[in-house]
Amino acid sequence: MPLATYKDLCIDAVDPHALSAFWGPLLGWESHPHEDGDSCLRVGEEVRVWVNRVPEPKTVKNRLHLDVRAASLQPALDAGAVVHDEQARWTVLLDPDGQEFCVFVRDESVVDPVYELVWDVTGGEGDALRVAQWWAETLGGAAVRDEGWSHVEGISGLPFESIVFQPVPEDKTAKNRIHVDVTTDDVGALVAAGATSVREKGDGGIGWTVMVDPAGNEFCAFTPD
């Protein structure tokens, strides 16, 4: 029985309205700027991504990033992205906030550009697998070990095909600029499973708990009450 349910993705940005306007067309989701300066991406009434305003600019490589599919790089470049690195199968770009994302160019017509959420894990392949197994047990789904990394598939409500966990040599040095939100009936069960509760927060009558997973990556847990 999963301990939590996937809720949505949160992205910090200096200019949420601009970043939301960038990502909406690329993902095929609707951009909705808010009067308070924040923004969100929706499909109908369902919020897929919150884009939250923060004062600090990006200074280190993101530990979480999006992979998207596209017929070419040009739409992203025309919208304000810049090429950061080129690999054999994908190209790393920076969005207008300076955050990394990867574009997989497909020769065929791209029906759904939304692909994967990728998560860095310090260590080797075994460490990536252990974190993938933790999230599979937390959100449901199955952890699968691939060549060099692991992924979790079959997560209920996840708008991406999977969450990929890749090993990296560098340690986490700053708060993640991208994180996931989950809903749960029991924050204590998440702690017992290996998460750490950092602090409780609230906004407009809505409360949540900021937590970190066993790899030290932040996520927010919302409870029904």
PyMOL commands that set and color helices and strands:
alter all, ss='L'
color gray80, all
select helices_A, chain A and resi 16-27+74-78+125-139+187-193
alter helices_A, ss='H'
color red, helices_A
select strands_A, chain A and resi 5-13+30-33+39-43+46-53+64-70+82-86+91-94+100-105+114-122+142-145+150-153+162-168+178-183+196-203+206-212+218-222
alter strands_A, ss='S'
color yellow, strands_A
deselect
rebuild
show_as cartoon
